[in-house]
Amino acid sequence: MKIIKALLIFFIIYSKLTLADEILGLPPVLVPEDNPQSPEKIALGQRLFEDNCFSADGTVSCSSCHQKARAFTDGLRVAQGITGLEGTRNAPTVVNAAFYTSLFLDGRRDSLETQAGDPFLNPIEHGLPSHQVIVDLIRRDNVYVGQFMQAFGINPDAISIEHVVKAIASYERTLVSGNSPFDRYFFGEDKTAMSKAAVRGLNVFRRKGNCANCHEITWNQALFTDNRFYNLGVGFGRINEKVTEFIETVKRSPTSLSATVNAFFNQQQRSELGRFLVTRVVSDIGKFRTPTLRNIERTGPYMHDGSQKTLEDVVAYYDKGGNKNPFLDPAIFPLKLSDQEKADLVSFLKALTSPEVARLH
């Protein structure tokens, strides 16, 4: 018993020391050995992130879809790129993306560095024909050349897209936020930090609502994501009529998957296949990565297709048990929440807004 008591005291002291050194509610940000942080690299990354010149029509930057005033989202149902073209998925927040183990809603990239280069070549987003366009623009800009020399210690002719994405990733790793009312209540033990409704909502979140099953809270931190993929039924109606025949065709001709996908589905429908397009595993059809819930009050509309306008809509969707389909995750089922429980759950979700995000306008 004495040993157990001593261990408990140690963990309590350790957690307080750890949380005091880091942002309340978050673990330390892990930085790759081949891309160490520096003030010069972060400043360069922010400039690249906010620069419209790296798009086909000179109107789109990374910050177009990831706006500070909207907690690094855009407030649109689906992302919008050059000449007003619309994508097929909602733009996720970049805040706390440093803690994701995979990037994009389908997890097709494994780091901020590998993710950062893709939007430039997307025909709907930045619409550039190649990364060389970016490199050429940078080499002709004396200010950029100076910044790259400071950040990486390289001459102009050595600048490459690898340096560009490393700088952007370094900036994105600074976009972390915790210390929300929930964090101060749960980890900081300030029992006045959340309203009574939010406290009740936390109880719903962790128990009857089954939310913490995927949006994880541990004893010393809360990323509000398990970094896994689930089929919630969102958007599945767009492909439901074709799925059975599609699967049978894939089984007969597994080597011609890309051609089969294109034959069965249009662009929007292909997007609804989700994680399947990455893994080519049939059971992954319709699965998308669990997003963080931090600052969620500021990041609507919600779901991968932006189909839920408000937090109340999201809670109602989960309460009914999602939309049934052959791949619906077993964790999604009718919750039978009362009106009071739904309202309390929304109050809790609003308590996940960090103060620095709340101050952005």
N, C-alpha and C positions, 0 to 999 in steps of 0.2 A: 504493500500500500504506500509506503514512504517513497519507494522508487517511482511509482506511478504519479504521486503528487509532485515529486521533484521534476519529472518530465513535463507535466502540465505547466508548472511554473516556468520552465525553460522555454517551452513553445510560446507561452503568452509574452514573455520578455522578448524573445526573438522576433515574434510577429510585430511587436510595437517598434522595435529598432529598425526592422526592415521597412515597415510602412513609413517611418519617419524619414528614411533616406530616399525613398522612392515616392512616386505619385500615389496618393492614397487609393487603394483598390486595384492597382496594376502591378504586374511584375516588371523587372528591368527590361528594357528594350535590348534585344540581342542584335549585335552588329557583326556582319560578315568580316572575316579576317582580311579578305581582299578588297574591302571597301570601308576603311575606318572613317569615322566622322571627323569633320573639321569645320570651323566657322566659315572658311573660304568655300568649301565644297557645298555646304548647306545654303549659303547665300547664292551661289551659282545655280544650284538646283531650284531654288525658288524663282529665280529669274527665268530659267528655262520653262518651268511649270506654268508661268504666267504670260509667256510670250506668244502672241498670236501669229508671228511670222512663220512658225513651223506648221502651216496648214496650206492647203491648195489655194484657198481664196483669201488668206490673210485675216480670217475672222475668228479662228478657233484655237484655243490653247487648252492645256490640261485643266486650267481653272474655269473654263467655260462650263464644264460639267461638274466641277468640284469647287464650288464657290464658298468662300469663307463665311459669308453671311447666312448660308444655309447649311452650316456644319459640314461643308465640303461635299454637298450634293447640289442639284440644280432645280429642285422643286417641280420637275416635269415628270410625266408618266413614264416616258422613255427618253433616253439620251438623244440630244439633237446635235448634228454636226455641220459640216460645210453646206452652204446654200440652203440651210434649213432642213436638210435631210433628217429623217427620223430613224433611229435604230430600232431594235426589237426588245431591248431590256432596259430596266431602270438603272440609273447611274448610282452605284453604291457610294457611301461615304469613304473618304480616304483616312478619316480620323481613326486611329488605332489599327489601321491596316498593317502596321508594323508587327502586330501579334498574330496575323493570319499565317497559317502554314501553307496555304495555296491562295492564288489570286484569281480574280474574275469570278463571277457567280457560278461558273461550272468548274473552277479550279484548274484551268488548263495551264497555268504558270505557277512555278514553285517559289518565286521570290519577287520582291519589289523591283529588283534589277531586270529580271526577265520580262516582267509585266510592262515596264515603263515604255518599251520600244514599240509595242503592238499598236496602240491607238494611232500613231503617226501614219501607219500604212493602211489602216482601215478605210475603205473607200467612202464610208458614211461619216466617219469621225473627222480626222485631219486630212485624209485623202491624198497623201503624198505618194509618189511612185516608188520612192526608195529612201532609205536612211541617208544616202549620200547627199541628198538635197539639204538635209539638216547640217551635215558636216561642212558643206560648201558655204552655206550662209554664215555659219559661225566663223570660219576661217577668214571671211571677208569683213568681219566686224572686229575692230581693234579692241573694243571694250571686252567683248567675249574672249578674244584671244588672251588678253591679260588675265581675265578671271580663270581661264583654264590653266594658264601657267602657274598661277598662285595655288590653285586647288590640287593640281596633279603634277606640277613640275615638268611640264612637257612643252615642246615647241609646237607652233601652229600646224606643221605638216604631220604631227603625230596624233592630233585630235581625231577621235573616232566615235562612233555611236556608243561604244562601250563606256567611254568617259561620260557621255551625255546621260545615259541611263543610270550610271552610278551616282552622278550628281543629283538627279531627280529623286532617286531612291533615298539618298542621304537627307534631302529636305523632307520627304514623306515620313521618315523615321522620327522627325521632330513633332509630327502632328499626333500627339497623344494627349488624352484627357481622361482624368479620373476625378477624385475629390468631389463627387456629386453629393447631393443630400443623402442619397443611399449610402455612399461610401462613408460619410461622416457618421451616419447612424449605425451602420453594420460593422465597419472596421474601426472607426474612430470612437465608437461607444458613446456618441452624442445622441441621446434619446430624444432630443428636441429638434433634430435635424430634418426629420420627415413628419408630415402631417399624420393624424390618426388614420385617415383614409389610405394614405400611402403605406402605412405600417400594415393595415389589414390587407392591402393589395399585395404586399410582399409575401404574406402568408398564403394567399391564393396562388401566387406565382410559384412558390416552392412546393405546394401540395396539390390542391384540387385542380389547379390550372395546368399542371404538368409541364410548365414552361421551362423550369430549371433543368429538365431532362436534356435539353439541347442548348439552352442559353445558360451556361454553367456559372455557378457561384461556389467557390471553395472557401476554406476557412480563413485564407489570408489574401485572396484576390478574386476578382470577378471580371473575366473577359466577356461574359455574356454570349459566348459562342463555344461550341465544342470542335469547331473546324471540320465538321463532317457534313454529309450531304443527305438530303431527305426529299421525298416526294410528298408534297402537301396537297396535291390536287390542283394547285393554282395554274390556270391556263391550260390544263390538260384537255379541256373540251375542244380545243382547237385541233387536236390530233387523235382524239379518242376513236373516231369512226375508222381510222386507217391503221391503228396500231396493230391489231391482230393479224391482218394481212401482211403488214410490213414485217412483223417478227417471223412469220412463216417464210417470207421471201428471203430474209437474211439467213435463216437456217439452211435454206437450200443453196444460197450463193454467198457464203460469208466473205469471200475474197473481193467481192464487188460492192462493198458496203457503201462507199461514197456515192457511187452511181445510183444505188437503190434509195438512199436517203433523198437525193436530188429528184428522183423520179416520183417519189411518194409525196414529198412535202415542199411547200413554198418557203420563202425565207423566214416568215414569222413562225410557221409550223416547225421548221428545223430548229429554231431557237428554243422551242418548248421541249425538245428532246434532252436538254440540259446536260448532265454529267455523262450521259451515254455517248455524246459526240467526242468525249475525251477518252473514255475507257473502252468503248465499244462492247460493254457488258450490258446485256438486255435488261437486267434488273435495275440498272441505273437510269432508265428512261424516266424523264421528268424530275430528276433529282437536282437540287441546287444547294449551294453552301449555306450553312447557318450564318446569318449576319449578326454582327454585334448589335445589341440594343442600346448601347450608350448613345445619348443625345438623340434618341429616336423621335422625341417630340419635334425636332427640327428637320428631320430627314424624309418627311413624306413627299409624295405618295409612296405606298409600301408594296412589298412583294417584288419578285423579279420582273414582273411585267407592269408594275405600277398600278395594279387594278384596285387596290384598296386605298381610298383617299384619306381616311382618318384612322387614328388609333382605335376609335370605337368600332370602325369597320373591321379592323384586324382582329380585335377580340371577338367580335360576332362571328367572324369566319372560323376561327379556331373552336369557338363554342359549339358550332354546328357539326364539327368534325371534318372540315375540309370538303373537297369534292371527291366523291368516290371514283376510283379507277383501279385497274388491275395491279398498279404498283404503289398504291397509297401506303405510306409508312404505318406500321402498327401503332406507333406512338401518337397517331392522329385519330382521335375518336371524339364523339360528342361529350362535352364537359358538363353540361347541364348547370351552368352558372346562373345564379340569381342576378337580377338587375343591379343590386347593391354590389355583388362580387365583381361584376363587369366594370362598374364605375370605379371601384377601389383598385382594380387591376390597372386601369388607365391612369389613375392617380400615381400609382407606383412607377409606371413607365415614365411619367413626366418627371419623377424624382431622380432619373438617371441622366439629367442634363448637367454637364459640368459648368462651373461658373465662368470659365474663360470662353466657352461656346455661347453661353447665355448673353454675354456682353457684346457679341458680334452682331452687327446690323448692316 
